[in-house]
C-alpha cells in the first residue's frame, strides 16, 4: 500500500430494468419449447418408473410368478397425458381380458392339432387386427390387445396346453396391476391434463380460421392455400386431443359442443375457397361490382381481422343482416350474371360471418367449461355430426391377411423344426404384426424397435450376470434399475425415439427375468435373445412382403375413393353434408403425412381433395332439389349430374361434354332457372353458380384431368 490510498472500486448494482431484462431472458429460456419438452420427458419418465416399481412390488407381494409383465404393461400403457394414459389403460384391460378368454377357448379345443391351433390363433389375431384398422379411435387399442394377448399367451401354450387357464389368469392379473399403477400415478401425481392442450390448440385453430377468412376476403390466393392446409391439419389434431377428453381428470366440454364447433370449422374450410373465387371473378369481370357489395366485403374483412371482443356478436348480427339484404336485392332483380354472382357472394358472406361468430361463442363456452343453453341462437346448422373417420375395409382386410400369412409361415417353421423357443418367437412375431400394422410401411418402425431391443439385450445381460446377483434388497434393486429405465422412459416421451425406447423398456424386464428370485441362466437368456431377434427380423421381412403399402398406391386409392364418392353424391346415394365434409377432411389428414414422403411428386393433391369436397357438396344439394323441379329444367339438371357422375365414377363421358362444354350448359341452365317461375329458383341458381365455380376454372380442369 502507498500513502494509505483506498484502491477499492465502487460497486455498481444493476438497475431495475437490467434485472427485469435478465429475469425475462431466464424465463424465456426455461419456457423455450426445447426446455419444456425436456422437462416433460423427465417428468414422464420419473412417473412411469415409479408406477413400474410399484406394480413390480405389488406383484411380488401377492406372489405372481412373472411380475415383469406388470413392468412391461406400465410402459406400454403410459402416455404423456393423464387422459390418454387412462383411456389406453381401460382399452388395454378390455383387450387383454377378451384376448385371454379367446385363447382359453381356442387352445384346449385344438390340443391334438398344433398346426390347426396355430391357424385358428392366427385367424383370431387377423380378425382383431382387421377391426382395429377399421376403428381409428382409441377403442382400436382394445382390438390390438385382444389380438396380441392371444399371441403372447396362446403360441407358447400350443405344445403344452395343460396350463393354459392358469397362464391366462395370472397374465391378466399381472397386466391389470400394471394398468392400475400406471393410471393412478399419471392421473394423480403431477398430472398433465389434456384439457389445457385442447383449449390451447382450439384457440390457435380459431385464430387460423379468422386469418383464412380475412385472406379470402383480401384475395391473397397464395396465403389462402397455406391457410386452408393449416386449418385442414388443425381439425384432425383437435379431434385427436378431444378423443381423450372424457378420460381427463379436469372438467370437459359436452360432446355436442365439440361436434358443433368441428362442423362449423370444417364448413368454413371450403366456404373460404368459394368466397375467394367469387371476389376474384367480380374484380376480373367486364362490369364493376356493386358499391354496396364492395363496402360489405370491406366491413366483413375488418370484422374478421379485429381482435376486439366487445360488441362482436352485435356487429356480426348487423353484418349478417346487411349481407342478406344485399343478397335479396341483387338476387330478386338479377338481370346479368354479375348480379346473380353478387347475390351468391353476399349469401356466402352471411354464412361465413355466422360460422365465425358461432365458433367464437362455442370456443368461449369450451374455455369456461360451460354448457350451451340455447342451440337455436346459433347462426349455422343446429344439428351436429362431428368428426367422421375414413374406413377402408379392403385395405384393412389386406393388412390383416398379410399378418395371418406371416404368422402362419413362422408357425410352420417352428412346428416343422421343433424349435424349443419357437413358441416364444412366434408370439413376438404376432405382436410385431399387430403393433405396427397401422403404418403403410411398418419396416422402418420395426427397425427402430429392433435397435432399441439390441440396446435392451446388452443392458439386460449386464444386469443379469453382473449387477443383479449382488442385489439382495428391493430398495437397492430399484436404485440399480433406475438409470436404465429413467433414460429409456425419457426417450419414450419423444416421438422420434418412442419405438426405440419401447425396445429397451420391454426387453429389459423380460430378459433380465425380474421375477420373485434371481434365476440367471446364460443358456436360457441366449436362447431368448435368439428368439427375439429372429422374430423381429422375420417380422420385418414378413411385413415388407405382405403388409407394406406403397405410398403412391395409398395416395391414389384415397383419391379414387374420393372421386367415386363424388359420383355417388351426384347420383343421390350419399351421406349428409356434414358427414361428407368431415369425411373429406379426414382423407386430407390421411394424405398429408404420405405426401411428405413423396416430396413434390403430388403438389396439387390437397387442392384435388378440396375440389372433390366442393363438387360433392353441391351435387348432393342439387340432387336433393331435383324432385321439386319439373319440366325442361329438371331434365337438363339430371343430365348434367349424370355426366358428372360418369366422369367421377370412371365411366366414359361423351367427348362433347368436356368441362368447358359442361360449364356452358350450366351457364345456360342458370339463365333458364333465373327466368322461370320455380318456387325455389334463387336457391337453385345459387347451387348452379357453386357448381360452375367448382368445375369451371382452368386449374380445376387440369387437376381433374390429371386425377382421372
Beta strands, then each sheet from edge to edge (+ up, - down):
end
